Amino acid sequence: MTAEYGYVWFLPAWFTERWWDTDKHNAAFPTEKVLCTSTEMLSAIQGHFILTTAFLGEENSPIVGNCTVRNWLDAYLEHLQALVSFKRHSASIAFYSLALYTYIIFV
């Protein structure tokens, strides 16, 4: 599942620097071997996106789709309620949804 085959990885922002360096990891932790090389990892994550915390604008700020942040959030919550029963929404889920939407539009 690599970019070579049309896949794109969306990764969380909390990974440490050079987290993909499996050669270094394997040398430091010989009993916890990762079964691919650092070169293979770099190939696999080529073109990846890093996702971080949601930064929603002011409620009356215009966004893509000719609506405001408040309009989008209301529609998102309504859609979410239709799918699952929940007590509280997650701002990070909203951010991931926007990230995927942006990726779909521009790619």
C-alpha distances in whole Angstrom, upper triangle without the diagonal:
4,7,8,6,8,6,8,9,12,14,17,20,22,20,22,22,20,18,16,18,18,20,23,22,22,26,27,26,26,26,23,21,17,15,14,16,16,15,12,11,13,10,7,9,11,12,12,15,17,19,22,25,27,29,31,34,38,38,40,37,36,32,30,31,35,35,36,34,36,36,32,32,35,32,29,32,33,30,29,32,32,28,29,33,32,35,33,30,28,28,25,23,25,24,20,21,23,20,18,21,21,18,18,22,21,18
4,5,5,7,5,7,8,12,13,17,19,21,19,21,21,18,17,14,17,17,19,22,21,22,25,26,26,26,27,24,21,17,16,14,15,14,13,10,10,10,7,5,7,8,9,10,13,16,18,22,25,26,29,31,33,37,38,39,36,35,31,29,31,34,35,35,34,36,36,32,32,35,33,30,33,34,31,30,34,34,30,32,35,34,37,35,31,29,28,25,24,26,23,20,21,22,19,17,20,20,16,17,21,19,16
4,5,5,5,6,8,12,14,18,20,22,20,22,21,19,19,16,18,19,21,24,24,25,27,29,29,29,30,27,24,21,19,17,17,16,14,12,12,11,8,7,7,6,7,8,12,15,18,21,25,26,28,29,32,35,36,37,35,33,29,27,29,32,33,34,32,35,34,31,32,34,32,30,32,34,31,30,34,34,31,32,35,35,37,35,32,29,28,25,24,25,23,20,21,21,18,16,19,18,14,15,18,16,13
4,6,7,9,12,15,17,21,23,25,23,25,24,21,21,18,20,20,22,25,25,25,28,30,30,30,31,28,25,21,20,17,17,17,14,12,13,12,8,8,10,9,10,12,15,19,21,25,28,29,31,33,35,39,40,41,38,36,33,30,31,35,36,37,36,38,38,34,35,38,36,33,36,37,34,34,37,37,34,35,39,38,41,39,35,33,32,29,28,29,27,23,24,25,21,20,22,21,17,18,21,19,15
4,6,9,12,15,18,22,24,26,24,26,26,24,23,20,22,22,24,27,27,27,30,32,31,31,32,28,26,22,20,18,19,19,17,14,15,15,11,10,12,11,12,13,16,20,22,25,29,29,32,33,35,39,39,41,38,36,32,30,31,34,35,36,35,38,37,33,34,37,34,31,34,35,32,32,35,34,31,33,36,36,39,37,34,32,31,28,27,28,26,23,23,24,21,19,21,21,17,17,20,19,15
4,7,10,13,16,20,22,25,23,26,26,24,23,20,23,23,26,28,28,29,32,33,32,33,33,30,28,24,23,20,21,21,19,16,16,15,13,11,12,11,10,12,14,18,19,23,26,27,29,30,32,36,36,37,34,32,29,26,27,30,32,33,32,34,33,30,31,33,31,28,31,32,29,29,32,32,29,31,34,34,37,35,31,29,29,26,24,25,23,20,20,21,18,15,17,17,14,13,16,15,12
4,7,10,13,16,19,21,20,23,23,21,20,17,21,21,24,26,25,26,29,30,30,30,31,27,25,21,20,18,19,19,18,15,14,14,12,9,9,10,9,9,11,15,16,20,23,24,26,27,30,34,34,35,33,31,27,25,26,30,30,31,30,32,31,28,28,31,29,26,29,30,27,26,30,29,27,28,31,31,34,32,28,26,26,22,21,22,20,17,18,19,16,13,16,16,12,13,16,15,12
4,7,10,13,16,18,17,20,20,19,18,16,19,20,23,24,24,25,28,29,29,30,30,27,25,21,21,18,19,18,17,15,13,13,11,9,8,8,7,6,8,11,13,16,20,20,23,24,27,30,31,32,30,28,25,23,24,28,28,29,27,30,29,25,26,29,27,24,27,29,26,25,29,29,26,27,30,30,32,29,26,24,23,19,18,19,17,14,15,16,13,11,14,14,10,11,15,14,11
4,6,10,12,15,14,16,17,16,14,13,17,17,21,22,21,23,26,26,26,27,27,24,22,19,19,17,18,16,16,14,12,12,11,8,6,8,8,5,6,8,10,14,17,18,21,23,26,29,30,32,30,29,25,23,25,29,29,29,27,29,29,25,25,28,27,24,26,28,25,24,28,28,25,26,29,28,30,27,24,21,21,17,17,18,16,13,15,16,12,11,15,15,12,13,17,16,14
4,7,10,12,12,15,16,16,15,14,18,19,22,23,22,24,27,27,26,28,28,25,24,20,21,19,20,19,19,17,14,14,15,12,9,11,9,6,5,6,7,10,13,15,17,19,22,26,27,29,26,26,22,21,23,26,26,26,23,26,26,22,22,25,24,21,23,25,23,21,25,26,23,24,26,25,27,24,21,18,17,13,13,15,12,9,12,13,9,9,13,13,10,13,16,15,14
4,7,9,8,12,13,13,11,12,15,17,20,20,19,22,24,24,23,25,26,22,21,18,20,18,19,17,18,17,13,13,15,12,9,12,11,7,6,5,6,9,12,14,17,20,23,26,27,30,28,27,24,24,26,29,28,27,25,27,28,24,23,27,26,22,24,27,25,23,26,27,25,25,27,25,27,24,21,18,17,13,14,16,13,10,14,15,11,12,16,15,14,16,19,18,18
4,6,7,10,12,14,12,13,16,18,21,21,19,22,25,24,23,26,26,22,22,19,22,20,21,19,21,20,16,16,18,16,13,15,14,11,9,6,5,6,9,12,15,18,21,25,26,28,26,27,24,24,26,29,28,27,23,26,27,23,22,25,25,22,23,26,24,22,25,27,24,24,26,24,25,22,19,15,14,11,12,14,12,10,14,15,12,13,17,17,16,19,21,21,20
4,6,8,10,12,11,13,16,18,21,20,19,23,25,23,23,26,27,23,23,21,23,22,22,19,21,21,17,17,19,17,14,16,15,12,9,6,6,5,8,12,14,17,20,24,25,28,26,26,24,24,27,29,28,27,23,26,27,24,23,27,27,23,25,28,27,24,28,30,27,27,28,26,26,23,20,17,15,12,14,16,13,12,16,16,13,15,19,18,17,20,22,21,21
4,6,9,12,10,13,15,17,20,19,17,21,23,21,21,24,24,21,22,19,22,21,22,19,21,21,17,18,20,19,16,18,18,14,13,9,9,8,10,14,16,20,23,26,28,30,29,30,27,28,30,33,31,29,26,28,30,27,25,29,29,26,26,30,29,26,29,31,29,28,29,26,26,23,21,17,16,13,16,18,15,15,18,19,17,19,22,21,21,24,26,25,25
4,7,8,6,9,12,13,17,15,14,17,19,18,18,21,21,18,18,16,19,18,18,15,18,18,14,14,17,16,13,16,16,13,12,9,11,11,14,17,19,23,26,29,31,34,31,32,29,30,32,35,34,32,29,31,33,30,28,32,32,28,29,32,31,28,31,33,31,30,31,29,29,27,24,21,20,16,18,21,18,17,20,21,18,20,23,22,21,24,27,26,25
4,6,5,9,10,13,15,13,12,16,17,15,16,20,21,18,18,16,19,18,18,15,18,18,15,15,18,17,15,17,18,15,15,12,14,13,16,20,22,25,28,31,33,36,34,34,32,32,35,38,37,35,32,34,36,33,31,35,35,32,33,36,34,32,35,37,34,33,35,32,33,30,27,24,23,20,22,24,21,20,24,24,21,23,26,25,24,27,29,28,27
4,5,8,9,12,14,12,12,16,17,16,17,20,22,19,19,17,20,18,17,13,16,17,14,13,17,17,14,16,17,15,15,13,15,15,18,21,23,27,29,32,35,37,34,35,33,33,36,38,38,36,33,36,37,34,33,37,37,34,35,38,37,35,38,39,37,36,38,35,36,33,30,27,25,22,24,26,23,22,25,25,22,24,27,26,24,28,30,28,27
4,5,5,9,11,9,10,13,14,14,15,18,20,17,16,14,17,15,13,10,12,14,11,10,14,14,12,14,16,14,15,14,17,17,21,24,26,29,32,35,37,39,37,37,34,34,37,40,39,38,35,38,39,36,35,39,38,35,37,40,38,36,39,41,38,37,39,37,38,35,32,29,27,24,26,28,25,23,27,27,23,25,28,26,25,28,30,28,27
4,6,8,10,9,9,12,14,13,14,16,18,14,14,12,15,13,12,10,13,13,10,10,14,13,11,14,16,14,15,13,15,16,20,23,25,28,31,35,36,39,37,37,34,34,36,39,39,37,34,37,38,35,34,37,37,33,35,38,36,33,37,38,35,34,36,34,35,32,30,26,26,22,24,26,23,21,25,26,22,23,27,26,24,27,29,28,26
4,6,9,9,9,11,13,14,14,16,18,14,13,10,12,10,9,6,9,9,6,7,10,10,9,11,14,12,14,13,16,18,21,24,27,30,33,36,38,40,38,38,35,34,36,39,39,38,35,38,39,35,35,38,37,34,36,38,36,34,37,38,35,35,37,35,37,34,32,28,27,24,25,27,24,22,25,26,22,23,26,26,23,26,28,27,25
4,5,6,6,9,10,11,12,14,16,14,12,10,12,10,8,5,8,10,8,8,12,12,12,14,17,16,18,17,20,21,25,28,30,33,36,39,41,44,41,41,38,37,40,43,43,42,39,42,43,39,38,42,41,38,39,42,40,38,41,42,39,39,41,39,40,37,35,31,31,27,28,31,28,26,29,30,26,27,30,29,27,29,32,30,28
4,5,5,6,8,10,10,11,13,10,8,6,8,7,6,5,9,9,8,10,13,12,13,15,19,17,20,19,22,23,27,30,32,35,38,42,43,46,43,43,40,39,42,45,45,44,41,43,44,41,40,43,42,39,40,43,40,38,41,42,39,38,40,39,40,38,36,32,32,28,29,32,29,27,30,31,28,28,32,31,28,31,33,32,30
4,5,5,6,9,10,10,13,11,9,8,10,8,6,6,9,10,10,12,14,15,16,18,21,20,23,22,25,27,30,33,35,39,41,45,47,49,46,46,43,42,45,48,48,47,44,47,48,44,43,47,46,42,44,47,44,42,45,46,43,42,44,43,44,42,39,36,36,32,33,35,33,31,34,35,31,31,35,34,31,34,36,35,32
4,5,5,6,9,10,13,12,10,10,13,12,10,8,12,13,12,13,17,17,17,19,22,21,23,22,25,26,29,32,34,38,40,44,46,48,46,46,43,43,45,48,48,47,44,46,47,44,43,46,46,42,44,47,44,42,45,46,43,43,44,42,43,41,39,35,35,31,33,35,32,31,34,35,31,32,35,34,32,35,37,35,34
4,5,5,6,8,10,8,8,8,11,11,10,9,13,14,12,14,17,17,17,20,23,21,23,21,24,24,27,31,33,37,39,43,45,47,45,45,42,42,44,47,47,46,43,45,46,43,41,45,44,41,42,45,42,40,43,44,41,40,41,40,41,38,37,33,33,29,31,34,31,29,32,33,30,31,35,34,32,34,37,35,34
4,5,5,5,8,7,5,6,9,10,9,10,13,14,13,16,18,18,19,21,24,23,25,24,27,28,31,34,37,40,43,46,48,50,48,48,45,45,47,50,50,49,46,48,49,45,44,47,47,43,44,47,45,42,45,46,43,42,43,42,43,41,39,36,36,32,33,36,34,32,35,36,33,33,37,36,34,36,39,38,36
4,6,6,9,10,9,10,12,13,11,12,15,16,16,18,20,21,21,24,27,26,28,26,29,30,33,36,38,42,45,48,50,53,50,51,48,47,50,53,52,51,48,50,51,48,47,50,50,46,47,50,48,45,48,49,46,45,47,45,46,44,42,38,38,35,36,39,36,34,38,39,36,36,40,39,36,39,42,40,38
4,6,9,9,10,11,14,15,14,14,17,19,17,19,22,22,22,25,27,26,27,26,28,28,31,35,37,40,43,47,48,51,49,50,47,47,49,52,51,50,47,49,50,47,45,49,48,45,46,49,47,44,47,48,45,44,45,43,44,42,40,37,37,33,35,38,35,33,37,38,35,36,39,39,36,39,42,40,39
4,6,5,7,9,13,14,14,15,18,19,17,20,22,22,22,25,28,26,28,26,28,28,31,34,37,40,43,47,48,51,49,50,47,47,49,52,51,50,46,48,50,46,45,48,48,44,44,47,45,42,45,46,43,42,43,41,42,40,39,36,36,33,34,37,35,33,36,38,35,35,39,39,36,39,42,41,39
4,5,6,9,12,14,14,15,18,19,18,21,23,23,24,26,29,28,30,28,30,31,34,37,40,43,46,50,51,54,52,52,49,49,51,54,53,52,49,51,52,49,47,50,50,46,47,50,47,45,47,48,45,44,45,44,45,43,41,38,39,35,36,39,37,35,38,40,37,37,41,41,38,41,44,42,40
4,6,10,12,15,16,17,21,20,19,22,24,24,25,28,31,29,30,29,31,32,34,37,40,43,47,50,51,54,52,53,50,49,51,54,53,52,49,51,52,48,47,49,49,45,46,48,46,43,46,47,43,42,43,42,43,41,40,37,38,35,36,39,37,35,38,40,37,37,41,41,39,41,44,43,41
4,7,9,12,14,15,18,18,16,20,22,20,21,24,27,25,27,25,27,28,30,34,37,40,43,46,47,50,48,49,46,45,47,50,50,48,45,47,48,45,43,46,45,41,42,45,42,40,42,43,40,38,40,38,40,38,37,34,35,31,32,35,33,31,34,36,33,33,37,37,35,37,40,39,37
4,6,9,10,12,15,14,14,17,19,18,19,22,25,24,26,25,27,28,31,34,37,40,43,47,48,51,49,49,46,45,47,50,49,49,45,47,48,45,44,46,46,42,43,45,43,40,43,44,40,39,41,40,41,40,38,35,35,32,32,36,34,31,34,36,33,32,36,36,34,36,39,38,36
4,6,8,10,13,11,10,14,15,14,16,19,22,20,22,22,24,26,29,32,34,37,41,44,45,48,46,46,42,41,43,47,46,45,42,45,45,42,41,43,43,39,40,42,40,37,40,41,38,37,39,38,39,37,36,32,33,29,30,33,31,28,31,32,29,29,33,33,30,32,35,34,32
4,7,10,12,10,10,14,14,13,16,18,22,20,23,23,26,28,31,34,37,39,42,46,47,49,47,47,43,42,44,47,47,47,44,46,47,43,42,45,44,40,41,43,41,38,41,42,38,38,40,39,41,39,37,34,35,31,31,34,32,29,32,34,30,30,33,33,30,32,35,34,31
4,7,8,6,7,10,11,10,13,15,19,18,21,21,24,26,30,32,35,38,41,44,46,48,45,45,41,40,42,45,45,45,42,45,45,42,41,44,43,39,41,43,40,38,41,42,38,38,40,40,41,40,37,34,34,30,31,33,31,28,31,32,29,28,31,31,28,30,33,31,29
4,5,5,6,9,10,11,13,14,18,18,21,21,24,26,30,33,35,38,41,45,46,48,46,45,42,40,43,46,46,46,43,46,46,43,42,45,44,41,42,45,42,40,43,44,41,40,43,42,43,41,39,35,35,31,32,34,32,29,32,33,29,29,32,32,28,31,33,32,29
4,5,5,6,9,10,11,12,16,15,18,19,22,24,28,30,33,36,38,42,44,46,43,43,39,38,41,44,44,43,41,43,44,41,40,43,42,39,41,43,41,39,42,43,40,40,42,41,42,40,37,34,33,29,30,32,30,27,30,31,27,27,31,29,27,29,32,30,27
4,5,5,6,9,10,11,14,15,18,19,23,25,29,32,34,36,39,43,44,46,43,43,39,38,40,43,44,43,41,44,45,41,41,44,43,40,42,44,41,40,43,44,41,41,43,42,44,42,39,35,35,31,31,33,30,28,30,31,27,27,30,29,26,28,30,28,26
4,5,5,6,9,10,14,14,18,19,22,25,28,31,33,36,38,42,43,45,43,42,38,37,39,42,43,42,40,43,43,39,39,42,41,38,40,42,39,38,41,41,38,38,41,40,42,40,37,34,33,30,30,32,29,26,29,29,26,25,28,28,24,26,29,27,24
4,5,5,6,9,12,11,15,15,18,21,25,27,30,32,35,39,40,42,39,39,36,34,36,40,40,39,37,40,40,36,36,39,38,35,37,39,36,35,38,39,35,36,38,37,39,36,34,30,30,26,26,29,26,23,26,27,23,23,26,25,22,24,27,25,23
4,5,5,6,10,10,13,14,18,20,24,27,29,31,34,38,39,41,38,37,34,33,35,38,39,38,36,39,39,36,36,39,38,35,37,39,37,35,39,39,37,37,39,38,40,37,34,31,30,26,27,28,25,23,26,26,22,22,25,24,21,23,26,24,21
4,6,5,9,10,14,16,19,22,26,28,30,33,35,39,40,42,39,38,34,32,35,38,39,39,37,40,40,36,36,39,38,35,37,39,37,35,39,39,36,37,40,39,41,38,35,32,31,27,28,29,26,24,26,26,22,22,25,24,20,22,25,22,20
4,6,9,9,12,14,17,20,24,26,28,31,33,37,38,40,37,36,33,31,33,36,37,37,35,37,37,34,34,37,35,32,34,36,33,32,36,36,33,33,36,35,37,35,32,29,28,25,25,26,24,21,23,24,20,19,22,22,18,20,23,21,19
4,6,5,9,11,14,17,21,23,25,27,30,34,35,37,34,33,30,28,30,33,34,34,31,34,35,31,31,34,33,30,32,34,32,30,34,34,31,32,35,34,35,33,30,26,26,22,22,24,21,18,20,21,17,17,20,19,16,18,21,19,17
4,6,9,12,15,18,22,24,26,28,30,34,35,37,34,33,29,27,30,33,34,34,32,35,35,31,32,35,34,31,33,36,33,32,36,36,33,34,37,36,38,35,32,29,27,24,24,25,22,20,22,21,18,17,20,19,15,18,20,18,15
4,7,10,13,17,20,21,23,25,27,31,32,33,30,29,25,24,26,29,30,30,28,32,32,28,29,32,31,28,31,33,30,30,33,34,31,32,35,34,36,33,30,27,25,22,22,22,19,17,19,18,15,14,17,15,12,14,16,14,12
4,7,10,13,17,18,20,22,25,29,30,31,29,28,24,23,25,28,29,29,26,29,30,26,26,30,28,25,28,30,28,27,31,31,29,29,32,31,32,30,26,23,22,18,18,19,16,14,16,16,12,12,15,14,11,14,16,15,13
4,6,10,13,15,16,19,21,25,26,28,25,24,21,20,22,25,26,25,23,26,26,23,23,26,25,22,25,28,25,24,28,29,27,27,30,28,30,27,23,20,18,15,16,16,13,11,13,13,9,10,13,12,9,13,15,13,13
4,7,10,12,14,17,20,23,25,27,24,24,21,21,24,26,26,25,22,25,26,23,22,26,25,22,24,27,25,24,27,29,27,27,29,27,28,25,21,18,16,13,14,15,12,10,13,13,10,12,15,13,12,15,17,16,16
4,7,9,11,14,17,21,22,24,22,22,19,19,21,24,23,22,19,22,23,19,19,22,22,19,21,24,22,21,24,26,24,24,25,23,24,21,18,14,12,9,11,11,8,7,11,10,8,10,13,12,12,15,17,16,17
4,7,9,12,15,19,20,23,21,22,19,20,22,25,23,21,18,21,22,19,18,22,22,19,20,24,23,21,24,26,24,24,25,23,23,20,17,13,11,8,10,11,8,8,12,12,10,13,15,14,15,18,19,19,20
4,6,10,13,16,17,20,19,20,18,19,22,24,22,20,16,18,20,17,16,19,20,17,18,22,21,19,22,25,23,23,23,21,20,17,14,10,8,6,9,10,7,9,12,12,11,14,16,16,17,20,21,21,22
4,6,10,13,14,17,15,16,14,16,18,20,18,16,12,14,16,14,12,16,17,14,15,19,18,17,20,22,21,21,22,19,19,15,12,9,6,5,8,7,5,8,10,9,10,13,14,14,16,18,19,19,21
4,6,10,12,14,12,14,13,15,18,19,17,14,11,13,16,14,12,16,18,15,17,20,20,19,22,24,24,24,25,22,21,18,15,12,8,9,12,10,7,11,12,11,11,15,15,14,17,19,19,20,22
4,7,8,11,9,11,10,13,15,16,14,11,7,10,12,10,9,13,15,13,14,18,18,18,20,22,23,23,23,21,20,17,14,12,8,10,12,9,8,12,12,10,12,15,15,14,17,19,19,20,22
4,6,8,6,9,9,12,15,15,12,9,7,9,12,11,11,14,16,15,17,19,20,20,23,25,25,26,26,24,23,20,17,16,12,14,15,12,11,15,15,13,15,18,17,16,19,21,20,21,24
4,6,5,9,10,14,16,15,12,9,7,8,11,12,11,14,16,16,17,20,21,21,23,26,26,27,27,24,23,20,18,17,14,17,18,15,15,18,18,16,18,21,20,19,22,24,23,24,27
4,6,9,10,14,15,14,10,7,5,5,8,9,9,11,13,14,14,17,18,19,20,23,24,25,25,22,21,18,16,17,14,17,17,14,15,18,17,15,18,21,19,19,23,24,23,24,27
4,6,9,13,14,12,9,5,6,6,9,10,11,12,14,16,17,18,20,21,23,25,26,27,27,26,25,22,20,20,17,20,20,17,17,21,19,17,20,22,20,20,24,24,23,24,28
4,7,10,12,10,8,5,6,8,10,11,12,14,15,16,18,20,21,22,24,26,27,28,29,27,26,23,20,20,17,19,20,16,16,19,18,15,18,20,18,17,21,22,20,21,25
4,7,9,7,6,4,6,9,9,10,12,14,15,16,18,19,20,22,24,25,26,28,29,27,27,24,22,21,18,20,20,16,16,19,17,14,17,19,16,15,19,20,17,19,22
4,6,6,6,6,6,10,9,8,11,14,13,14,17,18,18,20,22,23,24,26,27,26,26,23,20,20,17,18,17,14,13,16,14,11,13,15,12,11,15,16,14,15,19
4,6,7,8,9,12,11,9,13,15,14,14,18,19,18,20,23,23,23,26,28,27,27,25,21,21,18,19,18,14,14,15,13,10,12,13,10,9,13,13,10,12,15
4,6,8,10,12,10,9,13,14,12,13,17,17,16,19,21,21,22,25,27,26,27,25,22,22,19,20,19,15,16,17,14,12,14,15,11,11,14,14,11,14,17
4,7,10,12,10,10,13,14,13,15,18,18,18,21,23,23,24,27,29,28,29,26,23,23,21,22,21,18,18,20,17,15,17,18,14,14,18,17,15,17,20
4,7,8,6,7,10,11,10,12,15,15,16,18,20,21,22,24,26,25,25,23,20,21,18,20,19,16,16,19,16,14,17,18,15,15,19,18,16,19,22
4,5,5,6,9,10,11,12,14,15,16,18,20,21,23,24,25,24,24,21,18,19,16,18,18,14,15,18,16,13,17,18,16,16,20,20,18,20,23
4,6,5,6,9,10,10,12,14,15,16,18,20,21,22,23,21,21,18,15,15,13,15,15,11,12,15,13,11,14,17,14,15,18,19,18,20,23
4,5,5,6,9,10,10,12,14,15,16,18,20,21,21,19,19,16,14,15,13,16,16,12,14,17,15,14,17,19,17,18,21,22,21,23,26
4,6,5,6,9,10,11,12,14,15,17,19,20,21,20,20,18,15,17,15,18,17,13,15,17,15,14,17,18,16,17,21,20,19,22,25
4,5,5,6,9,10,10,12,14,15,17,18,19,18,19,16,14,14,13,15,13,10,12,14,11,10,14,15,12,14,17,17,16,19,22
4,5,5,6,8,10,10,12,14,15,16,17,15,15,13,10,11,10,12,11,8,11,13,11,11,14,16,14,16,19,19,19,21,24
4,5,5,6,9,10,11,12,14,15,16,15,15,13,11,13,13,16,14,11,14,16,14,14,18,18,17,19,22,21,21,24,26
4,6,5,6,8,10,11,13,14,16,15,16,15,13,14,14,16,14,11,14,15,12,13,16,16,14,17,20,19,19,22,24
4,5,5,6,9,10,11,12,14,13,14,12,10,11,11,13,10,8,11,12,9,10,14,14,12,15,18,17,18,21,23
4,5,5,6,9,10,10,11,10,11,9,7,10,11,13,11,9,13,14,12,13,17,17,16,19,21,21,22,24,26
4,5,5,6,9,10,11,11,13,12,11,14,15,17,14,13,16,17,14,16,19,19,17,20,23,22,22,26,27
4,5,5,7,9,11,12,14,13,11,14,15,16,13,12,15,15,12,14,17,16,15,18,20,19,20,23,25
4,5,5,6,8,8,11,10,8,11,13,14,10,10,14,14,11,14,17,16,16,19,21,20,21,24,25
4,5,5,6,7,9,10,10,13,15,17,14,14,17,17,15,18,21,20,19,23,24,24,25,28,29
4,6,8,10,13,14,13,16,18,19,16,16,19,19,16,19,21,20,19,23,24,23,25,28,29
4,7,9,13,14,12,15,17,18,14,15,18,17,15,18,20,18,18,22,23,22,24,27,27
4,6,10,11,11,13,16,17,14,15,18,17,16,19,21,20,20,24,25,24,26,29,29
4,7,10,10,13,17,18,15,16,20,20,18,21,24,23,23,27,28,27,29,32,33
4,6,7,10,14,15,13,14,18,18,17,20,22,22,23,26,27,27,29,31,32
4,7,10,13,15,14,15,18,19,19,21,24,24,24,27,29,29,31,33,34
4,7,10,12,11,12,15,16,16,18,21,21,22,24,26,27,28,30,32
4,7,9,8,8,11,13,12,15,17,18,18,21,22,23,24,27,28
4,5,5,7,9,10,11,13,15,16,17,19,20,22,23,25,26
4,5,5,6,9,10,11,12,14,15,17,18,20,21,23,24
4,5,5,6,9,10,10,12,14,15,16,18,20,21,22
4,5,5,6,9,10,11,12,14,15,17,18,20,21
4,6,5,6,9,10,11,12,14,15,17,18,20
4,5,5,6,9,10,10,12,14,15,16,18
4,5,5,6,8,10,10,12,14,15,16
4,5,5,6,9,10,11,12,14,15
4,5,5,6,9,10,11,12,14
4,5,5,6,9,10,11,12
4,5,5,6,9,10,10
4,5,5,6,9,10
4,5,5,6,8
4,6,5,6
4,6,6
4,6
4
